[in-house]
């Protein structure tokens, strides 16, 4: 049986200032139902105030020929757009599940602006970086050129990272706590790092140069091991590219190895919304 497509979405407009103050959906004569609103609701008070001025609410159909599901979605979109300036009591059928929360445009939100992913990150130890510093102070770093450090910009709050040490293997699993910043802006337990604290103080070399400085992303480590205990298996097809950052979304063999080696679930750490879990 074909789905009905006689639903519409309508709006109530205040004729005193042409402000839209109510959206609804329905079919037949549903759009006139709110004219009978009574009691202490915002809708009833608004209609009463309009009538007291000698006017009537303007009612207009915005979209027609819709299925019920389509009408729900259009109604919810309009309610979400104007939000609390409306007299609608219920914020639409879909709003809690598929619409961005009100007053959140100033921040990036998981599942709206990005989905958590599971990333491989090459620590690239050397004259500027030490894995022991990364473990102790909760960070991963890249620098000596924005072509390297900007790869850390892929890492969003809640992403899972697997740290890799060239020549040794996977040495840690953690979750991103804050996005990458220049080394002088990085904070550990609320305080800036100091070169004297580090095994590799050259992390601060070129710290004032936005092109050459080291950039650090804050990590909440779940499990780490020293270099000598890093996890790897030769000739097993495990993923270890030369890039600083790479997604593990399409590397099931490597993910399984890491989960068994560190006795944890990567998808659970990513909050169950990772690109990995969505792709499988």
PyMOL commands that set and color helices and strands:
alter all, ss='L'
color gray80, all
select helices_A, chain A and resi 30-36+42-52+68-85+95-98+131-137+146-154+183-185+195-197+201-204+227-229+252-262+266-269+275-278
alter helices_A, ss='H'
color red, helices_A
select strands_A, chain A and resi 7-14+19-26+58-66+118-122+139-142+160-165+169-182+187-188+191-192+215-224+245-247
alter strands_A, ss='S'
color yellow, strands_A
deselect
rebuild
show_as cartoon
